[in-house]
Each structure stands twice: as C-alpha cells, then as structure tokens.
Amino acid sequence: MDKKEYLKKIDEVNSRGPYTDTWDSLCEHPTPVWYEKGKFGIFIHWGVYSVPAFGNEWYPRNMYKKGTAENLHHVKKYGTLDKFGYKDFIPMFKAEKFDPSQWAELFQEAGAQFVVPVAEHHDGFKMYASELGCWNSAQMGPKRDVLGELKTEIEGRNMVLGASTHRAENYWFFNGAREIPEADVNNPEYAALYGAAAGITRDHTNIYDNPPSEEHMETWLVHTCELVDRYRPKLIFFDWWIQQYAWKPYLKRFAAYYYNRAEEWGVQVAIDAKFDAYVHGSAVKDLERGQLDHITPDLWQNDTSVARNSWGYTEGNDYKKPSDIVLDLVDVVSKNGALLLNIGPKSDGTIPDEDTHILREIGKWMKVNGEAIYGTKYWKVFGEGPTVVPEGHFTDTYEKKFTSEDIRFTSKGNHIYAIVLHWPEDGGIHIKSLGNDMKLLKSSIRDIELLGTELHPTFDRTETLKIFCGKVIEPGDMPVVLKITID
C-alpha cells in the first residue's frame, strides 16, 4: 500500500469512529487498566548506533558535526565521511547473539509488566519489517524482524508490548552534514534513511518556527500507522519534538486512528507524550528522566535509564545503583506514576552484565515487595520527610540522600503501604501522617507487617505512629515496606 492509499485508509477508519481527530473526542479515551496497575516497564534503545558504542545514541547526529568528540573519533577510527557514513555501520550491525526469549525472561525476572522497544530512533532505521522502505532490520543488518520476535516472546509471558517511534526527529537529525558537502547524507540516494536533513539548516527547537514539511508529516503518519497495524502495540511512545505546533493536526489524526483500531481489536491502548504535545487528558504525560513533586490524579510516567550518560550502549556507561532506581520507582508510584526503565543492548544482541545485574536486583526487591507497587493506588498524601525530590525533566540524576524520615505511601483495599526509603539501624520508624490526630487516617490500625519477614511489629499511635521493629534486618540501600492493615 503506497502513502496515498494509506492516508485514505486512515481517514476511512476515523470516519467510522468512535473517536474523531478532535481534542474533545480524544480526551474521552480512558487510560488502560493494565497501565494503571502495571507501574513498571522496560524501555530498549537498540539500533545501528550500538555499533560505534561511543558517546551516546546521538552518535549518528554528532558524527556529522565538525569538531565534536564523535566526529573526531569517527574520522580517526572509520575514515572520512565521504568514505564511511552512518549507513556503513548497518552491515556491521549483525545482532548475531540476539535471543528474544532470553531478553523476555530477564524482563519478567525484573518484574516488568510492559516492554517498549524503540522501533525507530531518530536515525531513520527501523527495527521491524516494513513495506514502506528497505532501511529496516528485516532487510538489512541483522535481517530479522526484531520487534516481531520480541512481541512473540513478551506477549507469550503475559507482558504488554509497546513501541517507541522517534521518526519525527529524523527531519533534522543529520543536518550537521550540511557543513560537510562530501558527506553521504547529502547524496539523494540515501534520502530515505537520512530524511530531509540536507535541506534543514535552521534551529529546530522553537515550537512555532521552522515547521516540518507536509510531506514529512504525512510520511510520519503513514509509517506510524503501519507500525500500529503490523504489531498492534498497546503503548505508543513519542519523543519530544512532536510538540512543534505544526504537528498538532497529525497528532490528532494518529491518535484517533490508533484509538479506533484498538476499539476494533478489543484492546486497551495508550499514547505517551512529552511537553503537552497532546493536550491534557488525551494521552499519558511523560517526563524524560524526571519526576513530580506532587500527586496527580491522572497516570503519568517517568522514562529513565540504567545509565546516566546514554540511552544506548556505549563502552564505559555510567551506571546507576539498583537501589537508586528502586527508590525512584517507589517515589514515582506514590505520586500515581509509572516507571519505564531503559536498557541498552550491545550490537551483537547481548544485554550488558551491568544492565542484567540492575534488572535482577530490581526483580529480587519486587518479588518481596511488589504488592506495594502492582495494582496499588496513591494514598491521601504521597509521603513525608525532609528530602526534596525536584520536579521536572532531567532531574533523576540529582543525588538524593534519603533518611529514615523519608516515607512514601501506596494503598490497596484496606492496606496502606508505608515504604521507608532508608531503614534506620535501630528499626524504629515514626510516621507523622498516620498519627492519632485523625486528619489523614480516621480508621484504627489493626496490624502492621514488615514485608519479607514474619515480623508483625508493635506500635504506638500517639501524635505520630511509632513502629518498633528492632534489628530484624540490616540497614541497606533498598527501601523497606511496612504493610499497614486498617479497619
């Protein structure tokens, strides 16, 4: 099906409804139950950029910008850009050790409820089979339908498959090559991979100026709808540039198509987007490497990575501690959020030892304490304590030194989960929010259980709830959960 025919199909589907490409209609779309209950997912940045494994996943852009570390590294290691361009990494991207079954098994062990591979990054190379061009993993590089194989294994383990597409940014991603006339980006033969970059020289960050062409946005719409139709992902994740004002009609048109197709298929789906690209209530708000400082009644998401410096694999990634990620997860869930945690496999298809270790440590914690995460709701307050978690994008790398006074709450039925972010040496916990002043908790407390033990500690509820656990567990980096049963 060519682009013209696909655009006609999109309009035909939307004409049948029930959703139309208006904000009023799209805001009627509910957040999926699986999403609200699942809380924790895995993001995967894997593509051709994992071959050079240098800098970060923006290597394909920066290698064409004169004087950058990536540009200097590239010329020294691979040669000048007229002899060796980004496209020349594709034959080197063999993925010879890629085992989707092992991947899915690890994600399940980590406790993930949904998995979101990057189906297409800014570089224009698809990690799935497509009828709309040859620059994809099924026809080049690995010559495997990566997304399709992952879908089989992920859904076979009762996890939800999503997909991330960053195709919008391909419009300007390679524009540094404009200053390098001999670079392969400027060869029309490769325009389907490198996008419109050869003609874009101006700033791409202003949301009102320098809009993408109608042709680019129509192509984006068709490619994104093909992704939906071929793989039926229950989550579509978009990166940041789609908040550019010119995209609005196309974003609405896509959402209506996606939501209408989901109605036909009888499945629950969601769109993740940043910076109000989609108006409030029409999609799930995503904060990149970021958190909120308050509860919001609508589900939101923090997408972050196991490494501080890169989303894709690079040699020498700066990895976080497993406990840092679990602490972020707890904070996010207490504020009605979900955490999408990214890993970056190597070009051969193996998941690095560091990523694997982090996922397994998270899984160990979730196996004991998962009931305080999965299927929970936020409580009346998200928590208490002196440590400030800053709000906004790109705040999750700030160092946070939690104390035993820092507590987060979730709830389920007649249980309140008080998650202590730093366990005290003497095992004594004071919770102000659950004191007997009845401002927040007007019920009596029947029982308290320390998850992972057989201990039901004694407690005294005066101006604060004082819980006496003693030294039954050693203080460590991971948070500890108190399950409080109320009448």
N, C-alpha and C positions, 0 to 999 in steps of 0.2 A: 504494500500500500504506500503510495507516494504522499508527500506532505499535503497536497491539496485535498486528496481523498480523506486523509486522517483528520484534517481540520473540519471537513464536512461531517465526519463521524462524531467528532467531539460535540458539535452543535446539535446533531440529532439526538445524542444521548441526553444532553442538557435540556433539550426541548421537552423530553418526556418527564423530567423531574425525578423525584420530588424537589430537588434543590435547584435553584436558579443562580446565575452568577451575579447575585446582589449580596451586599453585606447583611441585610436583614435576613435573607434566607440562610446564608452560611452560618450566621450566629445561632441558628436553631439546631445546628448539628451537635449532638452530645459527645462528651469525652468518653472514650471506650472504658468499659468496666475493667477489662484486663489491664489497662494502663494505670488506672487509679489504684488497683490492687497490687500490681507487679512491682512498682517502685524502683527496680534495679535492672539495668540493661547493659549490654556490651556494644560499643562502637568499634569499628575496624577501619583504620586507614591503611590500605594496602594497594599498591599500584606500581607503575613503572618507576616512580620516584624512589622506591625502596632499593633500586639497583645501585645508584650512586651512594645512597645512605649517608649523605653529607648535608650538614646544615639543618634542614627540616623538609617537610613535604612541599615547601615552596621552592625547592631547588630548581624545578623547571622554569620558573619565572626568573629567579635570581641569576641563573647561569647566563642569561642574556642581558644582564645589566652590568655594564662595564665597571670594573674595579671592585665589585663585591667579592667576598670570600669565595662564594660559589663559582663566580666567573673565573677567578684566578685559579682555583682548584681544577675546574673543568678543563681549561686550556692546557694546564700543566699535565694533567693525567690522561685526558682523552683527545686533545688536539683542538685546533681552531674550529669555530662554529660553522664554517662552511664545509668542513670535513666531517665533523661529528656533532650533530644536533641532538635534541631531546629524542626525536623519533628513533635514533640509532641505539637507544637503550632498550627499545622494545624487544629485539631478538635476544637480548641478554636476560630478559625477564622470563625465566623458564618455569618457575614455580614447581620444580621437579619433585619437591618433598611435600607439597600441599596435600593434606589429608583432612577433608572437611569433617569426617567422623571424629577424628581426634580433637579438632577445634571445638566442635559442638559438645563433646564430652567434657572438655575443660570448662566451657562456659556454664554448663549445667552444674559442674562441681563448684564453681564460684557462686552459684545461687542466682544466676541471671534468669530473668523471666522473659526478656526480649533481646534480640540481637539485630544491630543495624550496621551492615557493611556499607562502606562508601561504594556505591555503584558506579559513580563517575565523579572524579575530582576536577579541579579547575583545569587540569592538563588536557581534558578532552578525550581521554582514553577510557572506554567503558570496560567494566569488569563483568560484563554479561553479554549474552548473544543478542545481537540487534540486526534488524533488517534495514536499518536506516544509515548504514555505513560500515566500512570494514575495520575501522580503528577500534577494535574491541578484543577482549581476551579469548573469545571463542575462535577468532580468525587469525590472531597474531599472538606473539609472545607465548603464553602457556598453552594456547589453543584449547582452552577449557572454559566452559560456562561457569565461572566461579560463583556468581550469585545463585544460579540454578542448583549447583551442587550443595551449596550451603543451605538453601531453602529446604532441600530434602532432609538433610541431617538435623537442622534446627527444629523444623516443624515435627519431625519424627520423634523428637524428645519433648514435645509439648511446650516448646518455647515459641514465642511470636517472632516472625520475621518482619523486619523493617528494611528500608533502603534510604540511603542518603545520596542526593544528587546536587552537585555544585556546578552544573553545566553553565549556569548564568554567568559566572565569573570568567569563563573561557573567552568572553568577548574582549577582555583587555589583558588577560593574564600574561601573554607573551609580548606585550607591547614594548618592552625594553629592546627588543631586536630591531626596532626602527632606527636605532643609532648604530646598528651593525648591518649595513646593506648586504654583506655577503652571507649573512646567517640564513639557514634553511627556512626559518619562519617566513621569510619574505618570498619564498617560492610558492606560487599559486598551486602547485601540485599537492602541497600539504595543508591547504586551507581547511580541509575538513577536520584535521587534528588541531591545528593552531588557532582556529577561529578567525575572528575579524581583527586580530591584534595588529596586523600590518597596516591597518588604516586608522588606528586609535593612538593618538599621541597625547591627548589632554588628560586632565585629572578625572579619576573615576569615583572619587569619594563623595562628591556633592550629590545629594539625592534629587536635586532638581535640574542640574546641568548635565550636559553630555549624555543624554539617554542612549540606550542601545537601539540599534535599528529594528524596524518592524520585522525584517527577515530573521534576525537573530531571535527575537522573542517568539515568533511563530515556530521556528525550528525548536527552540527550547520547549515549547508547549507540546509539540508532537512527540519529541523524544521522551519527555517526562510521562506523557500518557501511554506511550509504548511500554515504558518500564512498569507502569501500573498494570497494564493489560497482560503482559507476559508473565509477571511474577506475583501479582496480587499481594504486594507487601501491605501489612496492616498499619504501617507507620511510614510516612514520607518526611524526611528531614531536609530542610533547606539551610544553606549557609547564609551569610549576611547580606550580600549585595542586592538581593531581591527587594529590599526596602526602597530602592531607587524608584521614584514616583511613577515613571513610565511603565513599570511592571504591573501596576495595580489591576488593570483590566485582565491581564493574562493570569495573574494570581487567582482572581475570582473565577475565571473560566476554568482553570485547572481544578480548583477546589470543588466546584460544582460537579465536574466530570468524575473526580475521584470519589466524592461522597455518593454520587448517583450510582456509580459502578459498584461500590460497596453495598448499597441497598440491593442491587440486583443479585449480588453474590451472597447476601445474608451474613455479612461480617461487619465487625466494628473497626473503624479506622480513625487515624488522627494525622494531622499535619503539625510538624514542629517548625517554628519560625522565630526570627530574632527582630528586635528593634521595631516592632509594630509594622512589619511588612504586611501581616494580616491584622485586621482590626481586632480589638479585644473581644474574645468570645467566639471567634471564627476558627481559631487554631490554638494549639498549646504554645505558650510563651517559653522560649528557650534562652537561657543565659550562658554564653560561652565562658567556661572556666569561672563561673560566677554564682553567687548566692543571693538570697534575700535576707533582710533583717527583720522580717515580719511574716505572719501567716497571711496567705491569700486564699480565698475560698475556691479559686479555680486552680486546677492542677497546673504546675509549671515544671520545668526541667533544667537541671544543670548538666551540660555536657562538658566533660573534663577528660584528662588523660592521665595514664600512669606515669608519663614523663612530663617534666616541667617545660622542656625546651622544644618539643616536637610532638606532632601527632603521628607521623610516620616513623618507621625505624631509622635510626641513624647510629653510627658507631660512636659510642660514648654518650648515650642518652642519660639525662639527669633524672633518675627515677625517684618517685615519692616513696615514703614508707607505707606499707599496707595499712597501718593504723591511721595515717593521715587521711586516707581515702574512706575508711570506715567512719571516721569522725565526721567527714563531710557528708557522707550518706545519711548519718543519723540527723545531722543538723538540717539537711535538705528535707528529709521526710517529715520532720517535726513541723515544718512550715508548709506542708502539703505539696511537696515537690517529689520528683523522681530524679535519679542519678543515672546518666548514661556515661559509662566509663570506657574510654578508648584504649585500645592496644594497637601496636604497630608491628605486624609480622615482617620477617626478613624476606628478601626477594625469592628465596628458594621455597618459601611456603611454611617455614618453621616459625613457631612463636618463640621469641627470645626467652631465655631462662628467667630473666628478671620479671618479665610480664607474667610468666607462668607462676612464679613464686607469689607475686602480689595477688593474682586471682585465687590461688589455692588458700592463701591466708585469709582472704575475704570469705571464701567458702567455709572455712573452719568456724569463723565467727558467726556466719549466717546459720550454720547448722545448729548452733546452740541458741542463738538469739533472734533468729529470723521471724519468730512470731511477733516481735516488737516492730517489725518492718512491714512484712507482707500483709496485705488486706487491712491495714490499720487506717485510722483517720487521725487528723490533727486533733489535739485537745483544745481546751479553752485558751491556753497560752502555749506558745511553742517551747518555753523553758525559762530558766533563770540562771543567774550567775554573772560574774564580773567581766568575763572575756567577751569582747566585741567581735562579731563576725561581720565584716564590712559588706555592704550591698553593692551589686553591680557586676558588670562583665570583668573578666580577668582579675578577679580578687582571690581565687582559690590557692594561689601560690604564696599569699601572705602568711607569715608564720603566726600560728595561734597557740598560745600556751594555756591550755585549759587547766582548770583547778577542780578540786572535788566539789566546789560550789556550783560548777557549770553542769547543768542538768537539762536534758531535753525530754519532752513528753510526746507519746503517741497513745492512741486508745483503740480499743476493740471490745464491743459488748460492755460488760461491767468490769473491764480491766483497764487500768491506766498503767502504761509502761514508763517508768522513770529511768532514763538512761543516763548513768553517771559517766561523764566524759573523762574523768581522771580519778581512779579509785584511790581513796586515802589509805595510808598504811595501817591505821587502827580500825578500818572498816566501819567508821561512824559517819553516817550521812544525815545532813539536815536539809529538809526541803521546805522552803518558806511557802510555796504556792499551795501546799497541802496542809497548812496549819488549821487549827480549830476555829479560826475566826469566821469560817463558813463563807467567805467571799467568793471562793472559787469552787470548793468542794463541799456541798451541802449534804453529803452522804457519810455514813460511817465506814471505816475501813475494817474489813473482815479479816484479811490475810495479806501477807507480803511474802513473796518467794524470790530468792536470788537465782536467776536462770543459770543453768549449768552446774548447779549444786542441789543438794537435798535440803538446804537450809531454808527455814521459814523464820527469819529474824524477829526478835522482839522489837517493839516500837512504842513510842510515847508521842501522843498528838497533843501538843500544847500550842504555843504561838507558832511553832514550826513542827513538822513531822520529823521526829528524831528516830532514826533506824540504827539498831545496834547489830552489826554483822560479825564483828570480831575479825580476827585474821584468818578467815577461812580460805581466802585466795590472796595470792601475791599481787601487789600493785604492778601494773604493766602499762603498755601503751594503748591497749584496746579499751573501748568503753565497756561498762558492765551494766546489765539490765536488772532492775527491780520490777517484778510484776505485782502490781497492787490490785487486789480484788476489793470492790466496794459493794455495799448492799443497795 
